[in-house]
Amino acid sequence: MKKLVIGAAAAIAAGTVAGCGAHAYTASVVNQANAQGRQNGTTASAAASTQPVGYTYTTVDDPADPTFNQLLGINRNGIIAGYFGSGAAGHPNKGYRVSDHELSDFVNENFPGSVQTQVTGVNDADVTVGFWSATNNADNTNGNTGFYRIDGSYHSVAYPTSNNASPAVNQLLGINDDGDAVGFYTDAAGANHGYIYSIHSHHFRTVTVSGQGAASVTAAGIDNNGDIAGFFTAASGAQDGFLLTDGGRQTVLAYPGATMTQALGVNDHGEVVGVYQTGSGNSAQTHGFTWTRAGSFHTVDDPNGVGATTVNGVNDNGDLVGFYTDAQGNTDGMLATPASTKKIVEHLSLNPMPTGTVTISRDSDGTIAAHVVATGLTPGSAHTVEIDTADGASAVRLGSFTADGTGDANTTLTSDSPAGEVSSGDRFVLRLGLTGSDANDNALAREPIAQTGHLSDGYGTYELHAVDVDVNGTAQGQLSGNATVVYDPTAKTLSVTVNASGLTPGMHAAHIHQGSCRSQGSVLYMLMDYQADEHGNVVDETRTLSGVNQPPAEGTWYLNLHLGDSNSILSNGSPTLSFRPLLCANG
């Protein structure tokens, strides 16, 4: 199965490459001061940046096949889409995802029942697109069908036309956060036709290039503004890239002196990436590039490449993915991150969890209702709630609820039977687990994790205040804290220094997660446990992770300090009562 971009069919050398894991290199990008783009068919010069742009290069090859890898898309969270296998007979394409935070953890992603799959794009919600084939023929004439994968389910996509190539060719190459995917189909005459496909409405829209005599159009990337990057072939056979904005502005991208230019990706800042070719025949070489309206073209060549580098994807952080051909003739995946020697420091406030409100009401029959809106609970956790008297006795039992998979709850509970009036000294209490008739009672489950102040106003809306859990009944004070997160790009270390109070004395697990305190996600980095002293304080404790290629993207992560230690917060992969988030900060 062949992807229709230059460089996708690099020569394969027999055997494997020694030392083919992830290696980091730093090099500078060539500054092309005279590079130009053509807007709406006319030539418009763009001043180039006065300083070269530097990147740190990392080779990323799936150990399942270190001889052929291509990285084709990357999202804001650093999730990379790609595949291994050249597509030659007996060497099929096999798709995968991998995170730039854990470059050794490849996750296979292949369309069910397919023989070959390429994963070509991924959005910030981890929805992927690509194409698949049911064959792996020696002559590389394999039909293919586009697909998207969402919430673990695969869906085929093929443009509705009777004018298909034989075998049919449909490929999805990119997707934005709105669920708009771009790609192309090939007609019976061998010409490509670009299109946009909505994975939500299932509608197609064509992508055309005007005024250029385009005989073939490929739509390769789309950003959240609706801008599309791609390339077209004119009747003369010349091939140039293009950028089409959602507002209808068309810019033709032709690298100066190049014999071919393809635009393959675009981010929300209008940065376009792709590949251009110089020379022809045996002297042909390919080079990656980035392009912006402000800075025009910059060449991007992996330092390990031998005249063959392609940049296929770019995220909003400016991280690039693609591939290159090495000295042994292997095709290697390439990750290029903007180089920096400046430390990144973030000062964060650790906030008590959970947070929220409860609205107390009573109907004419005397039934008490509590509408609970809460965030920062353990994902999927179940909780008993009740109204207690001033001395801690249960006054009104309101049953239980279960938080959703992100730790949120929005639910209304009612008393089992008519109850008396709420007293001004009563409190609404949310307990750590299920208690009484809800479950097998235990001391930890009975502990409150959030409560209101006195219900002095009777019925109405009250704030929920988080409290620590201490089965020994020892008051530790108010939960509070702060953290300082430092990323050192030179040492490739990520350090987290925590100060906190109001904790249960002992060890507390801590993680950096994907998502936010209000919408919890998977773990990005596991930190060594933090030690709270006999007074429940953590004082200037630092945990440092090494081998971190780049910091988590701003606004996409959070720091959680948990109730229990690392050995107690999970059981058979599921959260226990001890998982309860105590303090949380958004990064």
C-alpha positions as CSV (number, residue, x, y, z in Angstrom):
1,M,0.0,0.0,0.0
2,K,1.6,3.2,-1.1
3,K,0.9,6.7,0.3
4,L,1.0,9.2,-2.5
5,V,3.8,11.5,-1.2
6,I,7.4,11.7,-2.2
7,G,9.6,9.6,0.0
8,A,7.0,7.1,1.1
9,A,8.7,4.3,-0.8
10,A,12.3,4.6,0.4
11,A,14.7,1.7,-0.2
12,I,14.8,-1.0,2.4
13,A,18.2,-2.4,3.4
14,A,18.4,-6.0,4.6
15,G,18.7,-6.6,8.3
16,T,18.3,-4.1,11.1
17,V,20.1,-1.0,12.1
18,A,22.2,-1.2,15.2
19,G,21.2,1.3,17.9
20,C,17.8,2.1,16.4
21,G,16.1,3.3,19.5
22,A,15.3,6.9,20.4
23,H,18.4,9.2,19.9
24,A,18.3,12.9,20.3
25,Y,20.3,15.3,18.2
26,T,20.3,19.1,17.9
27,A,20.8,20.9,14.6
28,S,19.8,24.2,13.0
29,V,17.3,24.7,10.3
30,V,18.6,26.5,7.1
31,N,17.3,30.0,6.8
32,Q,16.0,30.7,3.3
33,A,15.8,34.5,3.0
34,N,14.5,34.5,-0.5
35,A,11.7,31.9,-0.2
36,Q,8.3,32.9,-1.5
37,G,4.7,31.9,-1.7
38,R,2.2,32.7,-4.4
39,Q,-1.1,34.0,-3.1
40,N,-4.2,33.7,-5.3
41,G,-2.0,33.0,-8.3
42,T,0.3,36.0,-7.8
43,T,3.7,36.0,-6.3
44,A,4.0,37.6,-2.8
45,S,7.4,37.8,-1.0
46,A,7.5,37.1,2.7
47,A,10.4,38.3,4.8
48,A,12.3,35.4,6.4
49,S,13.2,35.1,10.0
50,T,16.5,36.7,10.8
51,Q,17.5,33.8,13.1
52,P,17.7,30.1,12.2
53,V,15.1,28.0,14.0
54,G,16.7,25.1,16.0
55,Y,15.2,21.7,16.6
56,T,16.1,18.7,18.7
57,Y,15.8,15.6,16.6
58,T,14.7,12.2,17.9
59,T,14.6,9.0,15.9
60,V,11.4,7.1,16.7
61,D,11.2,3.5,15.3
62,D,8.9,0.8,16.4
63,P,11.0,-2.2,17.6
64,A,8.7,-4.5,15.7
65,D,10.3,-3.2,12.5
66,P,13.3,-0.7,12.8
67,T,13.8,-0.8,9.0
68,F,10.8,1.3,7.9
69,N,8.8,3.8,10.0
70,Q,6.9,7.0,9.2
71,L,5.5,9.4,11.7
72,L,2.6,11.2,10.0
73,G,0.7,13.3,12.6
74,I,1.0,14.7,16.1
75,N,-1.5,16.4,18.4
76,R,-1.1,19.1,21.0
77,N,-0.7,16.4,23.7
78,G,2.2,14.8,21.9
79,I,0.3,11.7,20.7
80,I,1.9,10.6,17.4
81,A,0.2,8.7,14.5
82,G,2.4,6.5,12.3
83,Y,3.1,3.1,10.9
84,F,5.9,0.6,10.2
85,G,6.4,-1.6,7.2
86,S,7.3,-0.5,3.6
87,G,4.2,-2.0,2.0
88,A,6.3,-4.3,-0.2
89,A,5.1,-7.9,-0.5
90,G,5.6,-9.6,2.9
91,H,6.4,-6.3,4.5
92,P,2.9,-4.8,5.1
93,N,2.1,-1.4,6.7
94,K,1.0,-1.7,10.3
95,G,-0.4,1.4,12.1
96,Y,0.4,2.6,15.6
97,R,0.2,5.5,18.1
98,V,3.0,6.5,20.4
99,S,3.4,9.4,22.9
100,D,6.3,11.8,22.8
101,H,6.3,11.4,26.6
102,E,6.9,7.6,26.3
103,L,8.6,6.9,23.0
104,S,9.0,3.2,23.7
105,D,5.3,2.5,24.3
106,F,3.9,1.8,20.8
107,V,0.2,1.0,20.7
108,N,-0.9,-1.0,17.6
109,E,-3.8,0.5,15.7
110,N,-5.0,-1.5,12.7
111,F,-8.3,-1.5,11.0
112,P,-10.2,-4.8,11.9
113,G,-9.7,-7.5,9.3
114,S,-7.2,-5.4,7.3
115,V,-3.9,-6.6,5.9
116,Q,-2.3,-3.2,5.9
117,T,-3.1,0.0,7.8
118,Q,-1.5,3.5,8.0
119,V,-2.5,5.9,10.8
120,T,-2.0,9.3,9.3
121,G,-3.5,11.9,11.6
122,V,-4.7,12.5,15.2
123,N,-6.6,15.4,16.8
124,D,-6.4,16.7,20.4
125,A,-9.3,14.3,21.4
126,D,-7.2,11.3,20.2
127,V,-9.5,10.6,17.3
128,T,-7.3,9.1,14.5
129,V,-7.6,8.8,10.8
130,G,-5.9,6.8,8.1
131,F,-6.5,4.2,5.5
132,W,-6.4,0.4,5.2
133,S,-6.1,-2.3,2.6
134,A,-7.2,-5.9,2.4
135,T,-4.2,-6.9,0.3
136,N,-0.4,-6.7,0.2
137,N,0.4,-7.3,-3.4
138,A,4.0,-7.5,-4.8
139,D,3.3,-4.8,-7.5
140,N,2.1,-2.4,-4.8
141,T,-1.3,-2.1,-6.6
142,N,-3.3,-2.3,-3.4
143,G,-6.7,-0.6,-3.1
144,N,-7.3,1.3,0.1
145,T,-10.2,2.8,2.1
146,G,-10.1,5.7,4.5
147,F,-11.1,5.3,8.1
148,Y,-11.5,7.1,11.4
149,R,-11.3,5.7,14.9
150,I,-13.2,7.2,17.8
151,D,-13.8,5.8,21.3
152,G,-12.2,2.6,20.2
153,S,-14.5,2.0,17.2
154,Y,-13.3,2.0,13.6
155,H,-15.4,3.4,10.7
156,S,-14.6,3.2,7.0
157,V,-14.9,6.3,4.7
158,A,-15.1,6.3,0.9
159,Y,-16.1,9.2,-1.3
160,P,-19.3,8.4,-3.1
161,T,-18.4,8.2,-6.8
162,S,-18.7,5.7,-9.6
163,N,-15.5,7.1,-11.2
164,N,-13.0,5.2,-9.0
165,A,-9.6,4.0,-9.8
166,S,-9.2,0.2,-10.0
167,P,-8.5,-0.9,-7.4
168,A,-10.2,2.0,-5.5
169,V,-8.1,4.5,-3.6
170,N,-9.5,6.5,-0.7
171,Q,-7.3,8.0,2.0
172,L,-7.9,10.2,5.0
173,L,-4.8,12.1,5.9
174,G,-5.7,14.6,8.7
175,I,-8.4,15.6,11.1
176,N,-9.1,18.7,13.3
177,D,-10.9,18.9,16.7
178,D,-14.2,19.6,15.1
179,G,-14.1,16.1,13.5
180,D,-13.5,17.4,10.0
181,A,-11.2,15.0,8.2
182,V,-9.4,15.7,4.9
183,G,-8.2,13.3,2.2
184,F,-8.7,12.3,-1.4
185,Y,-9.9,9.6,-3.8
186,T,-8.3,8.7,-7.1
187,D,-10.5,8.5,-10.2
188,A,-10.3,6.1,-13.1
189,A,-7.9,8.4,-15.0
190,G,-5.5,8.4,-12.0
191,A,-6.2,12.0,-10.8
192,N,-6.7,12.7,-7.2
193,H,-9.7,14.7,-5.8
194,G,-9.4,16.3,-2.4
195,Y,-12.3,16.4,0.0
196,I,-13.4,17.2,3.6
197,Y,-15.4,14.6,5.5
198,S,-17.3,15.3,8.7
199,I,-17.2,12.3,11.1
200,H,-20.3,13.7,12.9
201,S,-22.6,14.7,10.0
202,H,-21.0,12.2,7.5
203,H,-21.2,14.8,4.8
204,F,-18.5,15.3,2.1
205,R,-17.3,18.6,0.6
206,T,-14.8,18.9,-2.3
207,V,-11.5,20.7,-2.1
208,T,-10.4,22.5,-5.2
209,V,-7.5,24.7,-6.3
210,S,-8.5,27.6,-8.5
211,G,-6.6,29.4,-11.3
212,Q,-3.7,26.9,-11.5
213,G,-5.0,24.3,-14.0
214,A,-4.9,21.7,-11.3
215,A,-5.5,18.3,-12.8
216,S,-5.1,16.5,-9.4
217,V,-5.7,17.7,-5.9
218,T,-4.8,16.1,-2.5
219,A,-6.0,17.6,0.8
220,A,-3.5,16.5,3.4
221,G,-4.0,18.5,6.6
222,I,-6.6,20.7,8.3
223,D,-6.4,22.9,11.4
224,N,-9.1,24.1,13.9
225,N,-9.6,27.2,11.9
226,G,-10.7,25.1,8.9
227,D,-7.6,26.0,6.9
228,I,-6.4,23.2,4.6
229,A,-2.9,22.3,3.4
230,G,-2.3,20.0,0.5
231,F,-0.8,19.8,-3.0
232,F,-1.9,19.7,-6.6
233,T,-0.5,18.6,-9.9
234,A,-1.0,20.9,-12.9
235,A,-1.6,19.6,-16.4
236,S,2.1,20.2,-17.2
237,G,3.0,17.7,-14.4
238,A,4.4,20.4,-12.1
239,Q,3.5,19.8,-8.4
240,D,3.1,22.6,-5.8
241,G,1.6,22.9,-2.4
242,F,-1.3,25.0,-1.3
243,L,-2.9,26.6,1.8
244,L,-6.7,27.3,1.6
245,T,-8.1,29.3,4.5
246,D,-11.7,28.9,5.7
247,G,-12.3,32.4,4.4
248,G,-11.4,31.5,0.9
249,R,-7.9,32.8,0.6
250,Q,-5.6,30.6,-1.5
251,T,-1.8,30.6,-1.3
252,V,0.3,28.4,-3.7
253,L,3.4,27.2,-2.0
254,A,6.4,26.5,-4.3
255,Y,9.8,26.3,-2.7
256,P,12.3,28.4,-4.7
257,G,14.3,26.3,-7.1
258,A,12.4,23.1,-6.2
259,T,11.2,20.6,-8.8
260,M,8.3,19.6,-6.5
261,T,6.6,21.0,-3.3
262,Q,4.0,19.3,-1.2
263,A,2.2,20.8,1.8
264,L,1.3,18.0,4.2
265,G,0.2,19.6,7.5
266,V,-0.9,22.8,9.2
267,N,-1.4,23.9,12.8
268,D,-3.6,26.6,14.3
269,H,-0.9,29.2,14.1
270,G,-0.8,28.9,10.3
271,E,2.5,27.0,10.2
272,V,2.6,24.7,7.2
273,V,4.9,21.7,6.9
274,G,5.8,19.5,4.0
275,V,8.4,18.3,1.6
276,Y,10.2,19.7,-1.5
277,Q,12.5,18.1,-4.0
278,T,15.6,19.4,-5.7
279,G,17.1,17.8,-8.8
280,S,15.7,14.8,-10.6
281,G,16.5,11.3,-11.4
282,N,19.5,9.9,-9.5
283,S,20.4,13.4,-8.3
284,A,17.0,14.0,-6.7
285,Q,16.9,14.9,-3.0
286,T,14.0,15.6,-0.7
287,H,13.9,18.1,2.2
288,G,11.3,18.9,4.8
289,F,10.2,22.4,5.3
290,T,8.1,24.7,7.5
291,W,6.3,27.8,6.2
292,T,4.6,30.8,7.7
293,R,3.3,34.0,6.2
294,A,5.6,36.0,8.5
295,G,8.8,33.9,8.0
296,S,8.3,32.1,4.7
297,F,10.1,28.8,4.1
298,H,12.7,27.1,6.3
299,T,14.4,23.8,5.4
300,V,14.2,21.0,7.9
301,D,16.7,18.1,7.4
302,D,17.2,15.4,10.0
303,P,21.0,15.3,10.7
304,N,20.9,11.5,10.2
305,G,19.2,11.8,6.9
306,V,21.0,11.3,3.6
307,G,19.2,13.7,1.2
308,A,15.7,12.4,2.1
309,T,13.7,14.1,4.9
310,T,9.9,14.6,4.9
311,V,8.0,16.7,7.5
312,N,4.4,15.3,7.5
313,G,2.8,16.8,10.6
314,V,3.0,19.7,13.1
315,N,1.1,20.5,16.3
316,D,0.3,23.8,18.0
317,N,3.5,23.5,20.1
318,G,5.6,23.6,16.9
319,D,6.6,19.9,17.2
320,L,7.3,18.3,13.9
321,V,6.9,14.6,12.8
322,G,8.0,12.9,9.6
323,F,10.6,10.5,8.4
324,Y,14.0,10.3,6.8
325,T,16.3,7.8,5.0
326,D,19.4,6.9,6.8
327,A,22.8,5.8,5.6
328,Q,21.8,2.1,5.7
329,G,18.8,2.8,3.4
330,N,16.2,2.4,6.3
331,T,13.3,4.8,6.6
332,D,13.2,6.1,10.2
333,G,10.5,8.0,12.0
334,M,11.5,11.6,13.0
335,L,10.4,13.8,15.9
336,A,11.7,17.3,15.8
337,T,11.0,19.6,18.8
338,P,11.9,23.3,18.9
339,A,15.2,23.5,20.7
340,S,15.5,25.7,23.8
341,T,18.0,26.1,26.6
342,K,15.8,28.2,28.8
343,K,14.2,26.5,31.8
344,I,10.4,26.5,32.1
345,V,9.1,27.3,35.6
346,E,5.5,27.1,36.6
347,H,4.2,28.0,40.1
348,L,0.9,26.3,40.8
349,S,-1.7,26.5,43.6
350,L,-2.8,23.1,44.9
351,N,-6.5,23.2,45.6
352,P,-8.5,20.9,47.9
353,M,-10.6,18.2,46.1
354,P,-13.5,17.7,45.6
355,T,-15.1,21.1,44.9
356,G,-18.7,21.9,44.1
357,T,-22.1,22.9,45.4
358,V,-25.2,21.3,46.8
359,T,-28.7,22.7,46.7
360,I,-31.0,21.6,49.5
361,S,-34.8,21.7,49.1
362,R,-37.9,20.2,50.7
363,D,-41.2,19.5,48.9
364,S,-44.7,19.7,50.4
365,D,-44.7,16.0,51.4
366,G,-41.6,16.6,53.5
367,T,-39.2,14.8,51.1
368,I,-35.7,16.4,51.3
369,A,-33.7,16.7,48.0
370,A,-30.1,17.5,47.4
371,H,-28.8,18.5,44.0
372,V,-25.0,17.8,43.9
373,V,-22.6,19.3,41.4
374,A,-19.0,18.2,42.2
375,T,-15.7,17.8,40.5
376,G,-12.4,16.2,41.6
377,L,-13.8,12.9,42.8
378,T,-12.2,9.6,42.1
379,P,-13.3,8.6,38.6
380,G,-16.0,6.1,38.8
381,S,-16.3,6.3,42.6
382,A,-19.5,5.7,44.6
383,H,-20.4,7.9,47.6
384,T,-23.0,8.0,50.3
385,V,-24.4,11.4,51.1
386,E,-26.5,12.6,54.1
387,I,-27.4,15.5,56.3
388,D,-25.8,15.2,59.7
389,T,-26.7,17.0,62.9
390,A,-24.2,19.2,64.7
391,D,-22.9,16.3,66.8
392,G,-22.3,14.1,63.7
393,A,-25.4,11.9,63.9
394,S,-27.2,11.1,60.7
395,A,-30.4,13.3,60.3
396,V,-31.4,12.6,56.7
397,R,-30.1,9.8,54.6
398,L,-30.0,10.7,50.9
399,G,-28.7,7.6,49.3
400,S,-25.6,7.4,47.0
401,F,-24.3,8.4,43.6
402,T,-21.4,7.4,41.3
403,A,-19.0,9.9,39.7
404,D,-18.4,9.7,36.0
405,G,-15.1,8.6,34.3
406,T,-13.6,12.1,34.7
407,G,-14.5,12.4,38.4
408,D,-17.5,14.7,37.9
409,A,-21.0,14.4,39.4
410,N,-24.2,16.2,38.6
411,T,-27.1,14.5,40.3
412,T,-30.1,14.9,42.5
413,L,-30.8,12.6,45.5
414,T,-33.8,12.4,47.7
415,S,-34.6,11.1,51.2
416,D,-36.2,7.7,51.4
417,S,-39.1,9.1,53.3
418,P,-40.5,12.4,54.6
419,A,-38.1,14.1,57.0
420,G,-38.2,16.9,59.5
421,E,-37.1,20.4,58.8
422,V,-33.4,21.0,58.3
423,S,-31.8,22.6,61.4
424,S,-29.4,25.5,61.3
425,G,-26.6,23.4,62.9
426,D,-26.9,20.6,60.3
427,R,-24.4,19.9,57.6
428,F,-24.5,18.2,54.2
429,V,-21.8,15.5,54.2
430,L,-20.3,13.6,51.2
431,R,-18.5,10.4,52.3
432,L,-15.5,8.7,50.8
433,G,-17.3,5.5,49.9
434,L,-20.6,3.6,50.4
435,T,-21.7,3.2,54.0
436,G,-24.5,1.6,56.0
437,S,-27.1,-0.1,53.9
438,D,-25.3,1.0,50.7
439,A,-22.3,-1.4,51.2
440,N,-20.2,-3.3,53.6
441,D,-19.4,-0.5,56.0
442,N,-15.8,0.3,56.9
443,A,-14.0,3.1,58.7
444,L,-12.4,4.6,55.6
445,A,-15.6,4.6,53.6
446,R,-17.4,6.5,56.4
447,E,-15.0,9.4,56.4
448,P,-16.3,12.6,55.0
449,I,-14.3,14.1,52.0
450,A,-16.5,17.2,51.5
451,Q,-19.2,19.0,53.5
452,T,-21.0,22.3,53.7
453,G,-20.9,24.7,56.6
454,H,-23.9,24.9,58.9
455,L,-27.1,25.0,56.9
456,S,-28.0,28.2,58.7
457,D,-30.0,29.6,55.8
458,G,-32.2,26.5,55.7
459,Y,-32.9,25.5,52.1
460,G,-30.8,26.8,49.3
461,T,-27.3,26.4,47.7
462,Y,-24.2,25.9,49.7
463,E,-20.5,25.5,48.8
464,L,-18.8,22.1,49.3
465,H,-15.5,22.3,51.2
466,A,-13.0,19.4,50.9
467,V,-11.7,17.8,54.1
468,D,-8.9,15.4,54.7
469,V,-9.5,11.8,55.6
470,D,-8.1,10.5,58.9
471,V,-9.6,7.3,60.2
472,N,-7.9,8.0,63.6
473,G,-9.9,11.2,64.0
474,T,-6.9,13.4,64.3
475,A,-7.6,16.9,62.9
476,Q,-4.8,17.9,60.4
477,G,-6.1,21.4,59.5
478,Q,-7.2,22.9,56.2
479,L,-6.0,21.2,53.0
480,S,-3.8,23.6,51.1
481,G,-0.6,23.7,49.1
482,N,1.5,24.8,46.2
483,A,3.8,23.3,43.7
484,T,6.7,24.5,41.5
485,V,7.2,22.6,38.3
486,V,10.5,23.1,36.4
487,Y,11.5,21.7,33.0
488,D,15.1,21.8,32.1
489,P,15.5,21.3,28.3
490,T,19.2,20.9,28.5
491,A,19.1,18.1,31.1
492,K,15.7,16.8,29.9
493,T,14.5,16.7,33.5
494,L,11.1,17.6,35.0
495,S,11.1,18.5,38.7
496,V,8.1,18.9,40.9
497,T,8.5,20.6,44.4
498,V,5.5,20.4,46.7
499,N,4.5,22.2,49.9
500,A,1.3,21.0,51.4
501,S,-0.6,21.0,54.7
502,G,-3.7,19.3,56.1
503,L,-2.7,15.8,55.0
504,T,-2.8,12.5,56.8
505,P,0.7,11.7,58.0
506,G,2.4,9.2,55.8
507,M,3.1,8.7,52.1
508,H,1.0,10.1,49.3
509,A,1.1,9.1,45.7
510,A,1.4,11.9,43.1
511,H,1.0,12.0,39.4
512,I,0.9,14.3,36.4
513,H,-2.2,13.5,34.4
514,Q,-3.5,14.4,31.1
515,G,-6.7,16.6,31.3
516,S,-7.6,18.9,34.1
517,C,-8.8,18.9,37.8
518,R,-12.3,19.2,36.4
519,S,-11.9,16.5,33.8
520,Q,-9.4,13.9,34.9
521,G,-7.5,11.7,32.4
522,S,-4.7,9.2,32.2
523,V,-1.3,9.4,33.9
524,L,1.5,11.1,31.9
525,Y,4.2,10.9,34.6
526,M,4.3,9.0,37.9
527,L,6.2,10.7,40.7
528,M,7.8,9.1,43.8
529,D,5.5,9.4,46.8
530,Y,5.6,12.5,48.9
531,Q,6.0,12.2,52.7
532,A,3.7,14.1,55.1
533,D,5.2,14.5,58.5
534,E,3.4,13.9,61.9
535,H,1.7,17.3,61.5
536,G,0.4,16.5,58.1
537,N,2.8,18.8,56.2
538,V,4.9,18.2,53.1
539,V,7.8,20.7,53.2
540,D,9.8,21.5,50.0
541,E,9.9,17.9,48.8
542,T,11.2,17.6,45.2
543,R,10.8,14.7,42.8
544,T,12.7,14.7,39.5
545,L,12.1,12.7,36.4
546,S,14.8,12.2,33.8
547,G,14.7,11.6,30.1
548,V,11.8,13.9,29.5
549,N,12.0,15.1,25.9
550,Q,9.6,18.1,26.4
551,P,7.3,19.4,29.1
552,P,3.6,18.7,28.9
553,A,1.7,21.2,26.7
554,E,0.3,24.1,28.7
555,G,-3.4,23.7,29.6
556,T,-3.4,20.0,28.9
557,W,-2.3,18.5,32.3
558,Y,-2.8,18.6,36.0
559,L,-0.9,17.5,39.2
560,N,-2.8,15.3,41.6
561,L,-1.7,14.4,45.2
562,H,-3.7,11.4,46.4
563,L,-4.9,10.1,49.8
564,G,-2.9,6.9,49.7
565,D,0.5,5.8,48.7
566,S,1.4,4.2,45.3
567,N,0.8,0.7,46.7
568,S,-2.7,1.4,47.9
569,I,-4.4,3.6,45.3
570,L,-5.1,0.8,42.8
571,S,-6.4,-2.7,43.0
572,N,-6.3,-4.9,39.8
573,G,-6.0,-1.7,37.8
574,S,-9.0,0.1,39.3
575,P,-9.0,3.0,41.8
576,T,-9.5,2.2,45.5
577,L,-10.8,4.4,48.2
578,S,-7.2,5.6,48.8
579,F,-7.0,6.9,45.2
580,R,-9.1,9.9,46.3
581,P,-7.5,13.2,45.0
582,L,-6.6,15.4,48.0
583,L,-5.0,18.4,46.2
584,C,-5.0,19.3,42.5
585,A,-3.4,22.0,40.3
586,N,-3.9,22.6,36.6
587,G,-0.8,23.1,34.5
